[in-house]
Amino acid sequence: MSLTFPNRSRSYDEAGRRIRFVGHDGMFQISFSVAADAMSKMRPETAADEAGYLAAFDTASSAIYDVARTAYDRTRKSIYVLTAADFR
């Protein structure tokens, strides 16, 4: 199967400074997070707070899901942390 994102929920982890979301490969749930610095790189106008990061995630979700799929296709792990380096 391929990785899908049927659940569009996401949350901000202030301690880890990242946005968490999940994908699904069949019945398997894959955990992802995007570092806040990656959000700021993708959307320089992002406000450096929870609302700003979540809004930036929503705006760039299609690109984020593409990067998540690429990472998953390479290694098929159950947990990923996407950083600014993953977004070219």
N, C-alpha and C positions, 0 to 999 in steps of 0.2 A: 504494500500500500504506500501511498504518499502522505506526506505531512500536510495536515489541514488545520485551520484555525476557526472552528465553528463557534467557539465561545469568545466573543470580543471583549470580555472583561480583562481588566488590567489593574494593577495597584502599584503605588509608589512605596518603596522601602527606603525610608529616610536614613536609617542607620547604614545601609549599604549603598545609598545614593544611586538607586536603580529602579527601573520599572519592571515589574514582573508580569509575565503572561504565560499561557500554556498553549501547546499545540497537541494534536492527536495523530497518531499513526495507527489506524485501526482502533483496537481497544487500549493501546498504550498511550499514556499521557506523558508528554515531554515538557519539562519546565525550562523556561527561558527568562532571562532578564537582560535589559539593556542599560548599560552604565549611563549615568546622567551626562557625562562628558561627550558621549556619542550623540545624545540628543542635542546638545549645544553645538556640536560640529555640524550636524545635519540641518539644524534650524538655528542659526546664530541669534535670532531675535528671541529665543526661548527665555522666559523668566525663570530664574534659578530657584524655583519653589515647586511644591507638589502640583499645583494647578497648572503651572507653566509646562512642566515635564509631561504631565498627562495630556495636555492639549497638543503638545508637539508630537507625542506618540500617536495620538489619534490622526493628526494631519499626515504623518509619515508612515502609518501602519502598513500600507502596501509594500513599501520599500523595506521596512523592518521584517515583515513576513518573508520576503524574498531572501534576505540575508539569513534569516533563521533556517529556511529550507536548505540553502546552500551549505550552511554549517552542519545541519543534520544529515544531509546526503553524504558528506565527507566521512563522518565518524559514527553516526547512529548511537549517540549517548543518550542518557535520560535527563541530563541537566546541562544547560549552556549559559554562559555569561558573554554577551556580545559587547564589545568595546568599540571605541572610536576607530581602531585599526580595521575592524570588520566592514566599516562603511567607507568605501573609496569614492 
